[in-house]
């Protein structure tokens, strides 16, 4: 269906090519997963399929890409619209019209299909993706998962043979992501659509994939069945790591696979127990918020929430999109709206203050917040410029910010433009800028969006380092595996209220929706991460 | 008798069937509402009779309330009414502040502010006469009524659907406008987001540095988003054109460009009375014909179909007709009885209605029942 024949893509003459001499074939009806580190060329590969590379992005493409017998060399993307449907990472950015029904029809209008057929296909697609009740809704009022399904529907109405999805679930909460992936697998199984899908969180999709294209980052593409390819990959989802640890072959791709093979492992671990979380010697409260209320016209975002943060503790804040996580963080920091309640922060000097009553440049010395899009904090041309500015703003000694940045990610070139950094590097820079003010409390709003496994691992050690230095950290996130490896305490919010608050093991093992994969495989024993299991296995071997 | 009964009953059935089909809720073609509203605005521009104008506003409001949908723009009518009130108030206030001293019925004497020599002829405050206030009120009311009529069109017809009805050659322009309309709220959103983020870095949010701190990320954001949109539109087939031979393309271009030039020259000739006669109307018409021809040709190049297009049916014809008839009747009333359509303020008289004016208003009100009802509220928003 899709053939790459000795494809090399270059954006600049002297830079390394994102794709080098790639030859591969994706058969009809396959679900093909594309994985690799940030910046390894996943988007380039996806965009080459419908000719956006190089027709739209520029650069040069050697070799040939053929889709359903049509070469992208001679067919620009618009002429491939009836064969390839492309859905981007941010569905809202790709919407052309303003209601669901018109958006579904837009592609067909461009293909000049007869009105009767358009009408029929719109109805079919609404049903296929389960969005019939949204048909008259303005696109901007939909939730993230709904928007993503509408975006998929909008390309499906043209009946493409190939569907290309670039990280369709990266912004979604676990349930919404499940909905979208369920819709995608249904398309593969019921309609025989060929799907090419890029995804960072492999644990969500690898069990459905027929083929895995792994981009190591040097321009090569490793092509094969997921279990085989993952065996040679340096960092992989927890299930695969667990499989390697236990020596399973082939590697398990779903919780079901792993659980059926894990009987022996469970036996070996029967006597061991995961290390109990080491409680702080004497918990000191760094921040205490009482009866926080945030209201927006027509909704109550946060409904009288109490929150206590301890020194040296990492708290994960979870809950579906729109459950009030961001509003709570912003209200606690003092920059966001807050209609009721009080916040008390014990600063490094011992004085107790409410950050909302302080001017902005002093509030950030009490509570530092890194927003969902960390790039919003940055506005200068170079990394050095940002660091210098951060030192000046906070009256810190020159070089403070740069030193912090080097602790977080060593060796970031100072003359680089912040927009050219990878997601992880940009997050580190924004975090360094906020840490320059030395706040005792640090709040991070969905920091791991778009981070690959390696970057996430670095992020975990970075945050643990902050906590060890006596800071209190809150991380709002959807990523269950990250929480298992990172947090001491988990708070779950729903509809503006806290519905669960307890130690990571308590909260995560209590419900399947929040359980990490390792816990699902080894239940009922309370294991959360591969690291815990590995440590226990080593301990078991030593006395023997 | 039996024959008559047999003969009449199917006819009655057919008519009742047609009537119920007519009553099916649907959105009227936006063009029909605009024609109706423009007709009403024209009618309003032909009178200063406060009774007639008030009736026109009442009729407009009645039709809007009866036939508007549930979309956000439908609520804009209230805003237009308030704008109208502001216009009337402004007119009256200006007359009081800067009013000449005409009129015998002085209501109140304000202290006059003496102005220097060079401002002779302008008077600040001074005596306020009833005639002067009333004149301002009549004038303001006329302008406000015209504005409210246009507001009604905005509330009744989806402005974006009107853009969808443009001819094929202007399709690209229509798409650009729709995209621009949807980008504006996104821009506001990202300005708010970045300003909030700037506060996190301790910026006060004022001054040149703050402007730079907000403008750069917002612009970068807007640029990213437009690139993403352009890529999405390209990959969804926007701009697919039928293969056109080079010769035809040249012909189309020449026709459109030449035609538009002709229109410009013709308009100039028409307004400039000293020029030769052939430069006026004939050139204008020829230019117009050439431009329209070119656009029709270009429209054939655009190969696309429309999903659920608004169709021009009998109801549309009647609604538009009502507006045009109202305008016509008002013009007629003006020629028959100009005194009553422009009631004099001096001497002060009570304005009176004429039968033709009343008829015009009545005709304008008919769409409140004639137009099909709007589609009901979707269940999930009820």
Interface residues (C-beta under 8 A of the other chain):
Chain A: X47 X50 X52 X55 X56 X76 X77 X78 X79 X80 X81 X82 X84 X85 X86 X88 X90 X93 X94 X95 X96 X97 X98 X101 X102 X105 X106 X107 X108 X109 X110 X111 X112 X113 X114 X115 X118 X119 X122 X133 X134 X135 X136 X137 X138 X140 X154 X155 X158 X330 X333 X335 X336 X359 X360 X361 X362 X363 X364 X368 X369 X370 X371 X373 X375 X376 X377 X378 X379 X390 X393 X394 X419 X433 X434 X437
Chain B: X72 X160 X175 X178 X179 X182 X185 X193 X194 X196 X197 X198 X199 X200 X201 X202 X203 X204 X205 X212 X213 X214 X216 X217 X220 X224 X225 X228 X229 X230 X231 X232 X233 X234 X235 X236 X237 X238 X239 X240 X303 X304 X305 X306 X307 X308 X309 X378 X379 X380 X381
